[in-house]
Amino acid sequence: MLQKTIIIQNTLGLHARASAKLVNLANKFLSKIELCRDDECINAKSIMGIMLLAASKGSVLNLIVDGKDEKKALKEIVALIENKFNEKD
């Protein structure tokens, strides 16, 4: 199991389009992938779960990845978030 603290940096936070990009990427992996905010953890493969986090710009989340492809999953998801979901600010 791997964990990393991430900060949502894009202007609109985890809005619908960014959430969809995250879900699409997460679903490419076999690993269990969760995003946690405070004490609430959701399945990062669920668009509804991610939307319910209501993570705006500056939100601090804990990314937890567990499974056979966890290293690759963590690396690619962190890159997507750090690249602000490839959105222009």
Secondary structure in CASP SS format (residue, H / E / C, confidence):
PFRMAT SS
TARGET T0000
AUTHOR 0000-0000-0000
METHOD secondary structure of the structure
MODEL  1
M C 1.00
L E 1.00
Q E 1.00
K E 1.00
T E 1.00
I E 1.00
I E 1.00
I C 1.00
Q C 1.00
N C 1.00
T C 1.00
L C 1.00
G C 1.00
L C 1.00
H C 1.00
A H 1.00
R H 1.00
A H 1.00
S H 1.00
A H 1.00
K H 1.00
L H 1.00
V H 1.00
N H 1.00
L H 1.00
A H 1.00
N C 1.00
K C 1.00
F C 1.00
L C 1.00
S C 1.00
K E 1.00
I E 1.00
E E 1.00
L E 1.00
C E 1.00
R E 1.00
D C 1.00
D C 1.00
E E 1.00
C E 1.00
I E 1.00
N E 1.00
A C 1.00
K C 1.00
S C 1.00
I H 1.00
M H 1.00
G H 1.00
I H 1.00
M H 1.00
L H 1.00
L H 1.00
A C 1.00
A C 1.00
S C 1.00
K C 1.00
G C 1.00
S C 1.00
V E 1.00
L E 1.00
N E 1.00
L E 1.00
I E 1.00
V E 1.00
D E 1.00
G C 1.00
K C 1.00
D C 1.00
E H 1.00
K H 1.00
K H 1.00
A H 1.00
L H 1.00
K H 1.00
E H 1.00
I H 1.00
V H 1.00
A H 1.00
L H 1.00
I H 1.00
E H 1.00
N C 1.00
K H 1.00
F H 1.00
N H 1.00
E C 1.00
K C 1.00
D C 1.00
END
